[in-house]
Amino acid sequence: MRRRALLGSGLTALAAPLAGCDQAAPLQGGWVGTSPARGHRLRSGALPRAAVQRRAQVLVVGGGIAGLAAARAYSRAGIDDVQLLELEDQPGGNSRGHVLAGQPCPLGAHYLPLPGPHAHVVSEWLHEIGLLRQHLGRTVADERHLCHSPQERLWIDGAWAGGLLPPAEPGSATLAQVRRFAQRVSDAQRIGFAMPTLQAPWTAEHALLDSQTFAAWLDAAGLDDPRLRWYLDHCCRDDYGAPAAVVSAWAGLHYFASRHGFHAPGDDADGDDGEPVFTWPEGNAWLVQRLAAPLAGRLHGGRTVLRVEETRHAVQVLAWDDTRQQAEAWTAQQVVLALPLFVAARVLQNPPEALRQAAAALPHAPWLVANLQLSAPLLDRPGAPPSWDSVVYGSTALGYVDAGHQRLDPRPTAPVLTAYEALPVAQRGALLADDWRPWAAQVVQHLAGVHPDLPGKLLRVDLTRHGHAMAVPVPGQRTSAAQGALAALRAQRGRLRFAHADLSSYSVFEEAFTLGTQVAGAARREG
């Protein structure tokens, strides 16, 4: 993935608009939502002496979706003493939210597709919280929480077009290739894809797909139309944080085949306004709030776990309490490491070889999320009307969502847009810079070509950096020794367990929630 350098004439030219029309009132903003210094405390070396001792029957380390799901599942199994430690002040991992100018907005994941037939535990929970219900033998979604129309639009050829798939003229070479790709996805669905992935079979055909990049597979299939390839690149960056030249062909096809397939324009009976998804102004933080609420008093934020050690009769955990500036020692009968695998390998004393292998083989993509407060709505441009999700054709940025699109309150509010960028791994270190302004300039640069009035209406930019936002499913992850290592970690039994989307080699809500729920179910069966 190529991206314009942070330093250069393009960003210098944006310096004046970012300062605002009144030089005495520069643009407001800064870093919000994540605390890199807390995570990097692991690099300090010397361990502090614990000031307090605490105990728990089950201790979950990590308050992302997998950790919250695990805590929920243990509690539902009748275990009352379930405690959870989370690095940040608020739980949710990549699914936390923010408030800007009084308006909720996401800091990461911002939607959840309607669960497919294999996502049983996700569907069960959505029924429990009222997002799904049964009516006359059918599953019905609460339409208040489905993305309002219009859902998606694409800036291309000087105008907005509905949907994200670039338009193709009837009889064009582009449309012919789009239909050929649709057939390939249909063929892939016949060999079996599912979400969660463990619900799908694994065959020699799957292994062949996993052995090559998605781009190489597309080249071999003669699918080289620039518009189609840009769209598929966008989809890969959106779900996996990396382009088609990096992710495996299995992952590229899984994106479509495990969900609702892929349809050429005019061939989709459901229309071209995108698949139905749940979304909220604060993104998936809405879901996090409902997972976290039952854990009130048992969810401990601002804790950096420094060491985890399994002993003969218990598991010992040393954590740093950032609020009280002291270390605390936990003793638990069972510990769930709901952490990215590379972090789990760092904090666990004497980690198993499977954890070492899996952590070393699984790369992670850095992400940048920017919430932009505007003084007034952006000017209308030709074509499709303002939508929930707006993307620019040809850009490596992922576009922006309108945080207010789902609001039912008719009273006017300051517009807030949430822009997303999946960054090259080489830029991870640069995300640690204290100065947020060059990153704000980069985001504005990617949007100003489509919205030239945006710099003059920009009041504030709150940026969130995710240094290791999501696992990237590169070739070989599901067929090499790395996959055997992931399987071994999923099957781990005893006092120490693992639950994280990394165990599926890519990061989505359905995988994390299922793995968190299953780890508690396995413990219950053993008991």
C-alpha positions in Angstrom: 0.0 0.0 0.0 1.4 3.4 -1.0 0.7 6.6 0.8 2.0 10.1 0.4 4.9 10.9 2.8 4.0 12.8 5.9 6.5 15.6 5.1 6.4 17.4 1.8 4.9 20.3 -0.1 1.4 18.8 -0.1 1.1 19.0 3.7 3.0 22.3 3.9 0.4 23.8 1.6 -2.4 22.7 4.0 -0.8 24.3 7.0 -2.6 27.6 6.5 -6.1 26.1 6.2 -5.5 23.9 9.2 -4.6 27.0 11.3 -8.0 28.4 10.6 -9.0 31.7 9.0 -8.1 33.6 12.2 -4.4 32.9 12.9 -5.1 33.7 16.6 -7.5 30.7 16.8 -5.5 27.6 15.4 -7.2 24.3 14.8 -8.0 22.4 18.0 -7.5 18.7 18.4 -5.1 16.0 19.6 -4.7 12.4 20.3 -7.6 10.6 22.1 -8.7 7.2 23.1 -5.5 5.2 23.3 -2.5 5.3 25.7 0.6 3.9 23.9 2.8 4.8 26.9 0.8 2.3 29.1 1.3 -0.6 26.7 5.0 0.3 26.3 5.5 0.0 30.0 6.2 -3.6 29.2 9.5 -2.5 27.7 10.7 -0.9 31.0 12.3 -4.1 32.2 12.3 -4.0 36.0 9.0 -5.1 37.6 7.6 -3.1 40.5 6.7 -4.6 43.9 3.0 -5.1 44.4 1.3 -2.8 46.9 -1.9 -4.7 47.1 -3.0 -8.4 46.8 -6.2 -9.4 45.1 -8.0 -12.7 44.3 -10.5 -13.9 41.7 -11.9 -17.2 40.6 -11.6 -16.2 36.9 -9.5 -13.3 35.8 -9.9 -12.1 32.2 -6.9 -10.1 30.9 -8.0 -7.7 28.1 -11.3 -5.9 27.7 -11.8 -6.1 23.9 -14.7 -8.0 22.4 -13.2 -11.4 23.1 -12.5 -10.6 26.7 -15.9 -9.1 27.3 -17.6 -12.1 25.7 -15.5 -14.5 27.8 -16.5 -12.6 31.0 -20.1 -12.7 30.0 -20.0 -16.4 29.2 -18.3 -17.3 32.6 -20.9 -15.2 34.4 -23.7 -16.9 32.6 -22.2 -20.3 33.6 -22.8 -19.3 37.2 -19.3 -18.1 38.1 -19.9 -14.9 40.1 -16.2 -14.0 40.8 -15.2 -13.0 37.3 -12.9 -10.0 37.2 -11.5 -8.2 34.1 -8.4 -6.1 33.6 -8.2 -3.6 30.7 -5.3 -1.4 29.6 -7.4 1.6 28.7 -9.8 3.5 30.9 -12.7 2.2 28.9 -13.2 -1.3 27.5 -13.9 -2.3 23.9 -10.5 -2.5 22.3 -10.9 -1.4 18.7 -14.7 -0.9 19.3 -14.6 2.0 21.7 -16.3 5.3 21.2 -15.8 9.1 21.8 -17.9 12.2 22.2 -17.0 15.3 20.1 -19.0 18.5 20.3 -21.6 16.6 22.3 -22.0 14.0 19.5 -21.1 10.3 19.9 -18.7 9.1 17.3 -16.5 5.9 16.9 -12.8 5.5 17.6 -12.7 2.3 15.6 -15.1 -0.4 14.4 -18.4 1.2 13.5 -20.8 -1.5 12.2 -21.8 -5.1 12.5 -23.3 -7.0 9.6 -26.4 -9.1 10.2 -25.0 -12.4 11.4 -24.9 -15.3 9.0 -26.2 -18.8 9.6 -23.0 -20.0 11.3 -22.6 -17.1 13.8 -24.8 -18.8 16.3 -23.5 -17.3 19.5 -23.5 -13.8 18.0 -27.1 -14.3 16.9 -28.1 -15.6 20.3 -26.7 -12.5 22.0 -28.3 -10.1 19.5 -31.7 -11.7 20.3 -30.9 -11.3 24.0 -30.4 -7.5 23.7 -33.3 -7.0 21.3 -31.5 -6.3 18.0 -33.0 -9.5 16.5 -36.3 -11.3 17.2 -38.3 -14.1 15.8 -41.5 -13.3 13.8 -43.6 -15.9 12.1 -40.6 -18.3 11.9 -38.2 -15.7 10.5 -35.4 -13.7 12.1 -36.2 -10.0 12.0 -33.8 -7.1 12.8 -34.8 -4.0 14.7 -34.8 -1.5 11.8 -34.1 1.4 14.2 -30.5 0.1 14.5 -30.0 -0.8 10.8 -28.0 1.6 8.7 -30.4 4.2 7.3 -30.5 4.8 3.6 -28.6 6.1 1.7 -25.9 3.8 3.0 -22.8 4.2 0.7 -21.5 6.3 -2.1 -18.3 6.6 -4.2 -16.7 9.8 -5.6 -15.7 8.8 -9.1 -15.6 10.6 -12.5 -16.4 14.0 -10.9 -19.6 12.9 -9.1 -21.0 10.8 -6.3 -22.3 7.3 -7.4 -24.5 5.2 -5.2 -22.7 2.1 -3.6 -19.0 1.5 -3.4 -18.5 -0.7 -6.5 -17.4 1.6 -9.3 -20.1 1.9 -12.0 -19.7 0.0 -15.2 -21.4 0.7 -18.5 -23.5 -2.1 -20.0 -21.5 -4.2 -22.4 -18.2 -2.8 -21.0 -15.1 -4.9 -20.3 -15.4 -3.7 -16.7 -18.9 -5.2 -16.3 -17.8 -8.4 -17.9 -15.0 -8.8 -15.4 -17.2 -7.9 -12.5 -19.6 -10.7 -13.5 -16.7 -13.1 -13.9 -15.6 -12.3 -10.3 -19.1 -12.7 -9.1 -19.1 -16.2 -10.6 -15.8 -17.0 -8.9 -17.2 -16.0 -5.5 -20.2 -18.2 -6.2 -17.9 -21.1 -6.9 -16.0 -20.4 -3.7 -19.2 -20.5 -1.7 -19.7 -24.0 -3.0 -16.4 -25.3 -1.5 -17.4 -23.7 1.8 -16.7 -20.4 3.6 -18.2 -19.4 6.9 -17.9 -16.8 9.7 -16.7 -17.8 12.2 -14.1 -19.6 10.1 -14.0 -22.7 12.3 -17.5 -23.5 11.1 -16.3 -24.0 7.5 -14.5 -27.1 6.1 -10.9 -27.0 5.0 -10.0 -28.7 1.7 -7.1 -28.8 -0.7 -8.9 -26.0 -2.7 -8.8 -23.8 0.4 -5.2 -24.6 1.0 -4.3 -23.6 -2.6 -6.1 -20.3 -2.1 -4.1 -19.7 1.2 -0.8 -20.4 -0.5 -0.9 -17.2 -2.7 -1.8 -13.6 -2.5 -5.2 -12.4 -3.6 -3.6 -10.2 -6.2 -1.7 -13.1 -7.7 -5.0 -15.2 -7.8 -6.8 -12.3 -9.5 -3.9 -12.0 -12.0 -4.0 -15.7 -12.8 -7.8 -15.4 -13.3 -7.4 -12.6 -15.8 -9.2 -10.2 -13.5 -7.2 -7.1 -14.1 -9.7 -4.3 -14.7 -8.5 -1.2 -12.8 -11.9 -0.3 -11.4 -12.6 -3.8 -10.1 -9.1 -4.2 -8.7 -9.3 -0.9 -6.8 -12.6 -2.0 -5.3 -11.2 -5.3 -4.2 -8.1 -3.5 -2.8 -10.4 -1.2 -0.8 -12.3 -4.2 0.6 -9.1 -5.9 1.8 -7.8 -2.8 3.4 -11.2 -2.2 5.1 -11.4 -5.7 6.7 -7.8 -6.7 6.9 -5.7 -3.5 7.0 -3.7 -4.5 3.9 -4.2 -4.5 0.1 -4.8 -7.5 -2.1 -1.0 -7.8 -2.8 -0.5 -8.7 0.9 -3.5 -10.7 2.0 -4.1 -14.3 0.9 -6.5 -15.3 -1.8 -8.4 -17.3 0.8 -8.9 -14.0 2.8 -9.9 -12.1 -0.3 -12.6 -14.5 -1.2 -13.6 -15.1 2.4 -14.6 -11.4 2.6 -17.4 -12.1 0.2 -18.1 -15.8 0.3 -18.6 -16.0 4.1 -21.2 -13.2 4.0 -23.8 -12.4 1.3 -21.7 -13.2 -1.8 -20.8 -10.7 -4.5 -23.2 -9.5 -7.2 -22.7 -7.5 -10.4 -24.8 -4.3 -10.7 -28.4 -5.2 -11.5 -27.9 -8.8 -10.4 -28.6 -8.3 -6.7 -32.2 -8.7 -5.7 -31.5 -6.6 -2.6 -30.4 -3.6 -4.5 -27.1 -1.8 -4.7 -27.1 0.1 -1.4 -24.8 -2.3 0.5 -25.5 -5.3 2.8 -27.7 -4.6 5.8 -25.6 -3.7 8.8 -26.2 -2.5 12.4 -24.6 0.8 13.2 -24.8 3.6 15.7 -23.4 7.2 16.0 -20.7 5.8 18.4 -20.1 2.8 16.3 -19.6 -0.6 17.9 -19.2 1.1 21.3 -22.9 0.7 21.5 -22.4 -3.0 21.6 -19.5 -2.7 24.0 -21.7 -0.8 26.5 -24.1 -3.7 26.6 -21.4 -6.2 27.1 -19.7 -4.2 29.8 -22.7 -3.1 31.8 -23.3 -6.4 33.7 -19.6 -6.3 34.8 -20.0 -3.1 36.8 -17.6 -3.2 39.7 -15.7 -6.1 38.2 -14.2 -4.3 35.3 -10.9 -2.6 36.2 -9.6 -0.1 33.6 -6.2 1.6 33.5 -4.4 -1.7 34.2 -1.2 -2.6 32.4 -0.6 -6.3 32.9 3.2 -6.8 33.3 3.5 -10.5 34.0 1.4 -13.7 34.0 2.8 -16.8 35.6 1.1 -20.2 36.0 2.0 -21.9 39.2 1.1 -25.3 40.6 -2.1 -24.2 42.3 -3.1 -20.9 40.6 -2.1 -18.2 38.1 -0.3 -15.1 39.3 -0.8 -11.8 37.5 1.1 -8.6 38.2 -0.6 -5.4 36.9 0.1 -1.7 37.1 -2.8 0.5 38.3 -2.3 3.7 36.3 -4.8 5.7 38.4 -3.2 4.9 41.8 0.3 4.6 40.4 0.9 1.3 42.1 1.3 -2.4 41.2 -1.2 -5.0 42.3 -0.9 -8.8 42.4 -3.8 -11.0 41.4 -4.2 -14.7 42.2 -6.7 -16.5 40.1 -7.8 -20.1 39.7 -8.2 -19.5 36.0 -6.9 -16.7 33.7 -8.1 -15.9 30.1 -5.5 -14.1 28.1 -7.8 -12.1 25.7 -4.8 -10.2 24.3 -3.2 -9.9 20.9 -0.9 -12.9 20.6 2.3 -10.8 20.5 1.3 -9.2 23.8 0.4 -12.5 25.4 3.8 -13.9 24.4 5.4 -10.9 26.1 3.6 -11.0 29.4 3.4 -14.8 29.9 6.3 -16.4 31.7 7.5 -19.4 29.8 5.0 -19.1 27.0 4.3 -22.4 25.1 6.0 -22.9 21.8 2.7 -22.6 20.0 2.2 -19.0 21.3 5.8 -18.1 20.2 5.2 -19.4 16.7 1.8 -17.9 16.3 2.8 -14.5 17.6 5.9 -14.4 15.3 4.0 -15.3 12.2 1.0 -13.0 12.5 1.5 -9.3 11.3 -0.7 -6.5 12.5 -1.8 -3.4 10.6 -1.7 0.1 12.1 -4.7 2.3 11.7 -5.5 6.0 12.1 -9.0 7.2 13.0 -9.9 10.9 12.8 -13.1 12.5 14.0 -13.6 15.9 12.4 -15.9 18.6 13.9 -17.2 21.0 11.2 -18.9 24.4 11.7 -21.4 23.7 9.0 -22.5 20.9 6.6 -20.3 20.4 3.5 -21.4 21.7 0.2 -23.4 19.3 -2.0 -21.6 17.9 -5.0 -23.1 16.3 -8.1 -24.6 12.8 -7.9 -25.8 10.6 -5.0 -26.9 12.4 -1.8 -24.9 12.4 1.5 -24.6 8.9 2.8 -23.5 7.1 5.9 -20.2 5.9 4.2 -18.4 8.0 1.6 -15.3 6.8 -0.2 -13.1 8.4 -2.9 -12.2 6.2 -5.9 -8.4 5.8 -6.4 -7.6 6.8 -2.8 -5.7 4.6 -0.4 -7.7 6.2 2.5 -10.8 4.3 3.5 -13.2 7.3 3.3 -15.4 8.6 6.1 -18.7 7.9 7.9 -21.1 10.5 9.0 -21.5 10.0 12.8 -24.8 11.8 12.7 -26.3 9.7 10.0 -28.2 7.4 12.5 -29.5 10.3 14.6 -33.3 10.3 15.1 -33.2 13.7 16.9 -34.2 16.4 14.4 -32.5 19.2 16.3 -29.4 20.5 14.4 -25.9 19.6 15.7 -22.4 20.3 14.6 -21.4 17.9 11.8 -18.9 15.2 12.8 -17.2 13.0 10.2 -15.1 9.9 11.1 -12.3 9.2 8.6 -10.3 6.0 8.5 -6.9 5.1 7.2 -5.1 1.7 7.2 -1.5 2.6 7.3 1.6 0.8 6.0 3.4 -1.1 8.7 6.4 1.2 8.1 4.4 4.1 9.5 3.6 2.5 12.9 6.5 4.2 14.6 5.6 7.6 13.2 2.2 7.2 14.9 3.9 7.6 18.3 4.9 11.2 17.5 3.5 13.7 20.0 2.6 16.2 17.3 -0.8 15.2 15.9 -1.0 18.0 13.3 0.9 16.3 10.5 -1.6 13.4 10.7 -4.5 15.8 10.8 -3.1 17.4 7.7 -2.8 14.0 5.9 -6.5 13.2 6.7 -7.6 16.7 5.4 -5.5 16.3 2.3 -7.3 13.1 1.4 -10.7 14.7 1.8 -10.1 18.2 0.5 -10.0 17.2 -3.1 -13.6 16.1 -2.9 -14.7 18.7 -0.3 -12.7 21.9 -1.0 -14.8 23.7 1.6 -13.8 21.3 4.3 -10.6 23.0 5.5 -12.4 26.3 6.0 -15.2 24.6 8.1 -12.9 22.5 10.2 -13.0 23.3 13.9 -11.4 20.3 15.6 -9.7 17.0 14.8 -9.5 14.3 17.4 -7.2 11.5 16.3 -6.9 7.9 17.5 -3.9 5.7 16.7 -4.1 2.0 16.7 -0.5 0.7 16.4 -1.6 -2.9 16.1 -5.2 -2.5 15.0 -5.9 -5.8 13.3 -4.2 -9.1 12.3 -3.4 -9.4 8.6 -4.2 -12.8 7.0 -1.1 -13.2 4.9 -0.6 -16.3 2.7 0.2 -19.5 4.7 -1.5 -18.5 7.9 -4.1 -21.2 7.6 -1.9 -24.0 6.2 1.5 -23.7 7.7 2.9 -24.4 11.1 1.3 -21.1 12.2 -2.2 -22.5 11.8 -1.2 -25.6 13.8 0.0 -23.2 16.5 -3.3 -21.3 16.4 -5.3 -24.5 16.7 -3.2 -25.5 19.7 -3.9 -22.2 21.5 -7.6 -22.5 20.8 -7.5 -26.0 22.3 -5.5 -25.0 25.4 -6.9 -26.4 28.6 -6.1 -26.0 32.2 -5.7 -22.8 34.3 -4.5 -20.7 31.4 -6.7 -20.1 28.3 -6.5 -17.9 25.2 -9.3 -15.9 23.5 -8.7 -13.3 20.9 -9.6 -12.7 17.2 -5.9 -13.3 16.4 -6.7 -17.0 16.9 -8.6 -16.7 13.6 -5.8 -14.8 11.9 -8.0 -11.8 11.2 -10.0 -9.3 13.2 -13.7 -9.0 13.1 -16.4 -8.9 15.8 -17.9 -12.3 15.0 -14.6 -14.1 15.4 -13.7 -12.4 18.7 -17.1 -12.8 20.3 -17.3 -16.5 19.3 -13.8 -17.3 20.6 -14.5 -15.5 23.9 -17.7 -17.4 24.4 -16.2 -20.7 23.5 -13.3 -20.5 25.9 -15.8 -20.3 28.8 -17.8 -23.1 27.4 -14.8 -25.4 27.3 -14.0 -24.6 30.9 -17.6 -25.4 31.9 -17.5 -28.7 30.2 -14.2 -29.6 32.0 -15.7 -28.6 35.3 
